[in-house]
């Protein structure tokens, strides 16, 4: 996945981020014929997505959550300074 496609992903909602990663990586037709784990359901059986791709997406999601946590901590520190609370940052 290109950096441009990654930069267009929604980073505030984890579910949307994963969906954006999947749609940037695969076509709709491919996704319609595959599932995350390749498990069968009562209605149909779909092939699994490539495990290496799934691991890469999980890694990007973990990185996104770490970065999001850092941004939240920075904003909380900035707000605490603005309202006059002792800063522990």
FIPA-21421 format. One line per field, with one value per atom (N, C-alpha, C, O): residue in one letter; atom name; z, x, y. Coordinates in nm, 3 decimals. Example, Ala and Ser with C-alpha at 12.3 -4.5 7.8 and 13.67 -1.06 7.14 Angstrom:
REM FIPA-21421
aa c(A  A  A  A  S  S  S  S)
at c(N  CA  C  O  N  CA  C  O)
zz c(0.780  0.780  0.780  0.846  0.708  0.714  0.787  0.804)
xx c(1.319  1.230  1.320  1.424  1.285  1.367  1.290  1.341)
yy c(-0.569  -0.450  -0.330  -0.332  -0.225  -0.106  0.003  0.114)
END
This chain:
REM FIPA-21421
aa c(X  X  X  X  X  X  X  X  X  X  X  X  X  X  X  X  X  X  X  X  X  X  X  X  X  X  X  X  X  X  X  X  X  X  X  X  X  X  X  X  X  X  X  X  X  X  X  X  X  X  X  X  X  X  X  X  X  X  X  X  X  X  X  X  X  X  X  X  X  X  X  X  X  X  X  X  X  X  X  X  X  X  X  X  X  X  X  X  X  X  X  X  X  X  X  X  X  X  X  X  X  X  X  X  X  X  X  X  X  X  X  X  X  X  X  X  X  X  X  X  X  X  X  X  X  X  X  X  X  X  X  X  X  X  X  X  X  X  X  X  X  X  X  X  X  X  X  X  X  X  X  X  X  X  X  X  X  X  X  X  X  X  X  X  X  X  X  X  X  X  X  X  X  X  X  X  X  X  X  X  X  X  X  X  X  X  X  X  X  X  X  X  X  X  X  X  X  X  X  X  X  X  X  X  X  X  X  X  X  X  X  X  X  X  X  X  X  X  X  X  X  X  X  X  X  X  X  X  X  X  X  X  X  X  X  X  X  X  X  X  X  X  X  X  X  X  X  X  X  X  X  X  X  X  X  X  X  X  X  X  X  X  X  X  X  X  X  X  X  X  X  X  X  X  X  X  X  X  X  X  X  X  X  X  X  X  X  X  X  X  X  X  X  X  X  X  X  X  X  X  X  X  X  X  X  X  X  X  X  X  X  X  X  X  X  X  X  X  X  X  X  X  X  X  X  X  X  X  X  X  X  X  X  X  X  X  X  X  X  X  X  X  X  X  X  X  X  X  X  X  X  X  X  X  X  X)
at c(N  CA  C  O  N  CA  C  O  N  CA  C  O  N  CA  C  O  N  CA  C  O  N  CA  C  O  N  CA  C  O  N  CA  C  O  N  CA  C  O  N  CA  C  O  N  CA  C  O  N  CA  C  O  N  CA  C  O  N  CA  C  O  N  CA  C  O  N  CA  C  O  N  CA  C  O  N  CA  C  O  N  CA  C  O  N  CA  C  O  N  CA  C  O  N  CA  C  O  N  CA  C  O  N  CA  C  O  N  CA  C  O  N  CA  C  O  N  CA  C  O  N  CA  C  O  N  CA  C  O  N  CA  C  O  N  CA  C  O  N  CA  C  O  N  CA  C  O  N  CA  C  O  N  CA  C  O  N  CA  C  O  N  CA  C  O  N  CA  C  O  N  CA  C  O  N  CA  C  O  N  CA  C  O  N  CA  C  O  N  CA  C  O  N  CA  C  O  N  CA  C  O  N  CA  C  O  N  CA  C  O  N  CA  C  O  N  CA  C  O  N  CA  C  O  N  CA  C  O  N  CA  C  O  N  CA  C  O  N  CA  C  O  N  CA  C  O  N  CA  C  O  N  CA  C  O  N  CA  C  O  N  CA  C  O  N  CA  C  O  N  CA  C  O  N  CA  C  O  N  CA  C  O  N  CA  C  O  N  CA  C  O  N  CA  C  O  N  CA  C  O  N  CA  C  O  N  CA  C  O  N  CA  C  O  N  CA  C  O  N  CA  C  O  N  CA  C  O  N  CA  C  O  N  CA  C  O  N  CA  C  O  N  CA  C  O  N  CA  C  O  N  CA  C  O  N  CA  C  O  N  CA  C  O  N  CA  C  O  N  CA  C  O  N  CA  C  O  N  CA  C  O  N  CA  C  O  N  CA  C  O  N  CA  C  O  N  CA  C  O)
zz c(0.000  0.000  0.000  0.070  -0.079  -0.089  0.033  0.104  0.054  0.165  0.142  0.237  0.015  -0.017  0.024  0.086  -0.012  0.025  0.176  0.231  0.244  0.390  0.453  0.554  0.396  0.453  0.438  0.511  0.344  0.323  0.414  0.416  0.490  0.578  0.699  0.750  0.743  0.864  0.984  1.005  1.061  1.173  1.309  1.412  1.309  1.436  1.482  1.602  1.390  1.422  1.375  1.255  1.468  1.428  1.325  1.234  1.335  1.237  1.097  0.999  1.088  0.959  0.905  0.784  0.994  0.953  0.890  0.784  0.954  0.900  0.767  0.672  0.759  0.634  0.523  0.410  0.554  0.455  0.410  0.292  0.504  0.466  0.373  0.273  0.406  0.323  0.184  0.084  0.176  0.045  -0.037  -0.160  0.028  -0.045  -0.093  -0.191  -0.025  -0.059  -0.161  -0.250  -0.148  -0.232  -0.307  -0.266  -0.417  -0.491  -0.422  -0.338  -0.456  -0.399  -0.436  -0.354  -0.559  -0.604  -0.523  -0.485  -0.496  -0.418  -0.276  -0.223  -0.216  -0.079  -0.071  0.031  -0.177  -0.178  -0.177  -0.134  -0.223  -0.232  -0.120  -0.117  -0.028  0.078  0.214  0.223  0.318  0.455  0.532  0.485  0.647  0.725  0.762  0.748  0.810  0.853  0.761  0.782  0.657  0.565  0.618  0.568  0.720  0.780  0.700  0.634  0.708  0.639  0.726  0.849  0.660  0.730  0.673  0.584  0.724  0.674  0.527  0.451  0.490  0.356  0.252  0.138  0.289  0.190  0.256  0.378  0.174  0.220  0.139  0.016  0.210  0.142  0.176  0.286  0.083  0.106  0.202  0.212  0.272  0.366  0.291  0.184  0.348  0.297  0.320  0.411  0.240  0.262  0.403  0.443  0.479  0.618  0.631  0.728  0.537  0.545  0.535  0.604  0.448  0.436  0.563  0.606  0.622  0.745  0.856  0.932  0.867  0.969  0.947  1.043  0.821  0.791  0.831  0.885  0.805  0.843  0.995  1.047  1.065  1.212  1.265  1.359  1.206  1.247  1.227  1.314  1.115  1.089  1.186  1.229  1.222  1.319  1.456  1.525  1.496  1.626  1.627  1.726  1.519  1.510  1.516  1.583  1.447  1.449  1.591  1.632  1.665  1.802  1.893  1.979  1.875  1.954  1.925  2.016  1.796  1.759  1.811  1.857  1.803  1.853  2.003  2.052  2.075  2.220  2.251  2.343  2.174  2.195  2.170  2.245  2.065  2.034  2.145  2.185  2.195  2.304  2.429  2.496  2.461  2.579  2.564  2.660  2.444  2.421  2.437  2.494  2.388  2.398  2.543  2.585  2.619  2.760  2.836  2.919  2.808  2.873  2.838  2.925  2.711  2.669  2.736  2.780  2.744  2.810  2.959  3.016  3.022  3.166  3.195  3.296  3.108  3.124  3.104  3.178  3.005  2.977  3.092  3.120  3.158  3.267  3.402  3.502  3.406  3.529  3.620  3.735  3.573  3.654  3.651  3.553  3.759  3.757  3.648  3.635  3.570  3.457  3.501  3.571  3.462  3.489  3.359  3.354  3.257  3.126  3.117  3.013)
xx c(0.084  0.000  0.089  0.190  0.050  0.130  0.107  0.007  0.201  0.188  0.069  0.005  0.041  -0.072  -0.203  -0.288  -0.218  -0.340  -0.351  -0.460  -0.240  -0.241  -0.279  -0.349  -0.233  -0.264  -0.412  -0.463  -0.481  -0.623  -0.713  -0.834  -0.655  -0.735  -0.784  -0.714  -0.905  -0.963  -0.882  -0.870  -0.827  -0.742  -0.808  -0.747  -0.929  -0.995  -1.085  -1.113  -1.131  -1.219  -1.152  -1.138  -1.110  -1.037  -1.110  -1.045  -1.241  -1.315  -1.306  -1.289  -1.317  -1.308  -1.165  -1.145  -1.068  -0.927  -0.902  -0.840  -0.949  -0.932  -1.004  -0.949  -1.126  -1.201  -1.128  -1.120  -1.076  -1.001  -0.876  -0.842  -0.806  -0.688  -0.725  -0.656  -0.833  -0.874  -0.917  -0.880  -0.996  -1.042  -0.930  -0.937  -0.826  -0.711  -0.621  -0.547  -0.627  -0.541  -0.606  -0.538  -0.737  -0.808  -0.923  -0.975  -0.963  -1.081  -1.206  -1.199  -1.321  -1.448  -1.476  -1.526  -1.442  -1.464  -1.382  -1.430  -1.258  -1.169  -1.223  -1.227  -1.264  -1.315  -1.446  -1.473  -1.526  -1.652  -1.628  -1.715  -1.512  -1.481  -1.390  -1.354  -1.351  -1.257  -1.309  -1.391  -1.261  -1.291  -1.160  -1.055  -1.167  -1.045  -0.977  -0.856  -1.055  -0.996  -1.020  -0.964  -1.102  -1.131  -1.227  -1.232  -1.303  -1.395  -1.524  -1.566  -1.585  -1.711  -1.827  -1.822  -1.930  -2.054  -2.162  -2.134  -2.282  -2.391  -2.421  -2.460  -2.403  -2.441  -2.331  -2.360  -2.207  -2.099  -1.966  -1.950  -1.873  -1.736  -1.645  -1.643  -1.570  -1.480  -1.336  -1.307  -1.249  -1.106  -1.054  -1.110  -0.948  -0.886  -0.804  -0.750  -0.796  -0.705  -0.562  -0.539  -0.467  -0.328  -0.281  -0.292  -0.228  -0.187  -0.085  -0.089  0.006  0.106  0.038  0.077  -0.062  -0.135  -0.213  -0.218  -0.275  -0.351  -0.257  -0.292  -0.139  -0.042  0.003  0.022  0.021  0.062  -0.048  -0.019  -0.172  -0.284  -0.294  -0.318  -0.277  -0.280  -0.168  -0.189  -0.050  0.063  0.032  0.064  -0.029  -0.063  -0.169  -0.166  -0.263  -0.366  -0.305  -0.342  -0.212  -0.146  -0.068  -0.071  0.001  0.076  -0.019  0.010  -0.133  -0.231  -0.282  -0.297  -0.309  -0.358  -0.253  -0.287  -0.128  -0.019  -0.008  0.006  -0.013  -0.005  -0.125  -0.110  -0.243  -0.364  -0.355  -0.394  -0.304  -0.287  -0.191  -0.215  -0.084  0.012  -0.050  -0.026  -0.130  -0.197  -0.293  -0.300  -0.368  -0.462  -0.388  -0.430  -0.277  -0.200  -0.147  -0.148  -0.101  -0.051  -0.162  -0.139  -0.280  -0.393  -0.439  -0.474  -0.439  -0.477  -0.377  -0.417  -0.249  -0.147  -0.165  -0.156  -0.190  -0.208  -0.331  -0.327  -0.440  -0.561  -0.540  -0.591  -0.465  -0.442  -0.363  -0.386  -0.270  -0.194  -0.286  -0.278  -0.374  -0.465  -0.561  -0.592  -0.608  -0.705  -0.637  -0.705  -0.507  -0.433  -0.410  -0.370  -0.434  -0.404  -0.255  -0.188  -0.204  -0.060  -0.033  -0.103  0.068  0.099  0.193  0.292  0.162  0.248  0.314  0.372  0.306  0.360  0.509  0.570)
yy c(-0.117  0.000  0.123  0.129  0.219  0.341  0.431  0.419  0.520  0.615  0.710  0.755  0.739  0.827  0.760  0.822  0.632  0.559  0.548  0.562  0.525  0.515  0.648  0.651  0.757  0.889  0.924  1.008  0.860  0.887  0.805  0.825  0.713  0.627  0.705  0.793  0.674  0.733  0.684  0.563  0.775  0.736  0.757  0.730  0.806  0.834  0.719  0.707  0.636  0.525  0.396  0.375  0.309  0.188  0.102  0.050  0.087  0.005  0.065  -0.008  0.195  0.261  0.253  0.239  0.261  0.250  0.114  0.105  0.007  -0.128  -0.141  -0.197  -0.090  -0.096  -0.020  -0.068  0.097  0.175  0.101  0.103  0.035  -0.042  -0.157  -0.182  -0.227  -0.340  -0.295  -0.357  -0.187  -0.142  -0.080  -0.079  -0.028  0.024  -0.090  -0.074  -0.204  -0.317  -0.409  -0.460  -0.433  -0.530  -0.466  -0.362  -0.529  -0.484  -0.536  -0.626  -0.478  -0.524  -0.669  -0.746  -0.706  -0.843  -0.942  -1.048  -0.906  -0.992  -1.008  -1.119  -0.896  -0.901  -0.980  -1.043  -0.978  -1.052  -1.203  -1.280  -1.246  -1.390  -1.438  -1.556  -1.350  -1.387  -1.340  -1.248  -1.404  -1.361  -1.351  -1.395  -1.292  -1.270  -1.400  -1.414  -1.495  -1.621  -1.739  -1.846  -1.720  -1.826  -1.931  -2.043  -1.895  -1.990  -2.001  -1.906  -2.116  -2.139  -2.094  -2.103  -2.047  -2.017  -2.109  -2.189  -2.098  -2.181  -2.152  -2.241  -2.027  -1.985  -2.004  -2.040  -1.981  -1.990  -2.018  -2.003  -2.057  -2.080  -1.988  -1.993  -1.906  -1.812  -1.845  -1.893  -1.821  -1.842  -1.735  -1.626  -1.769  -1.675  -1.570  -1.597  -1.452  -1.351  -1.400  -1.480  -1.355  -1.396  -1.359  -1.244  -1.458  -1.430  -1.318  -1.242  -1.305  -1.197  -1.060  -0.966  -1.050  -0.923  -0.891  -0.776  -0.994  -0.973  -0.926  -0.835  -0.986  -0.944  -0.800  -0.725  -0.763  -0.626  -0.527  -0.420  -0.561  -0.474  -0.464  -0.355  -0.575  -0.573  -0.483  -0.407  -0.493  -0.408  -0.262  -0.180  -0.226  -0.087  -0.038  0.077  -0.125  -0.087  -0.062  0.033  -0.147  -0.129  0.002  0.075  0.031  0.156  0.276  0.375  0.267  0.374  0.399  0.513  0.291  0.307  0.368  0.449  0.332  0.391  0.540  0.621  0.576  0.717  0.795  0.909  0.736  0.802  0.825  0.931  0.728  0.743  0.857  0.935  0.867  0.974  1.111  1.204  1.123  1.250  1.287  1.403  1.191  1.218  1.264  1.359  1.199  1.239  1.382  1.459  1.417  1.552  1.655  1.762  1.623  1.717  1.732  1.843  1.624  1.631  1.718  1.799  1.702  1.784  1.931  2.018  1.960  2.099  2.160  2.275  2.084  2.134  2.156  2.252  2.067  2.083  2.210  2.276  2.244  2.368  2.488  2.587  2.480  2.591  2.619  2.735  2.515  2.536  2.552  2.575  2.540  2.566  2.448  2.467  2.328  2.208  2.182  2.213  2.125  2.090  1.989  1.889  2.014  1.927  1.815  1.839  1.694  1.579  1.532  1.423  1.613  1.576  1.603  1.577)
END
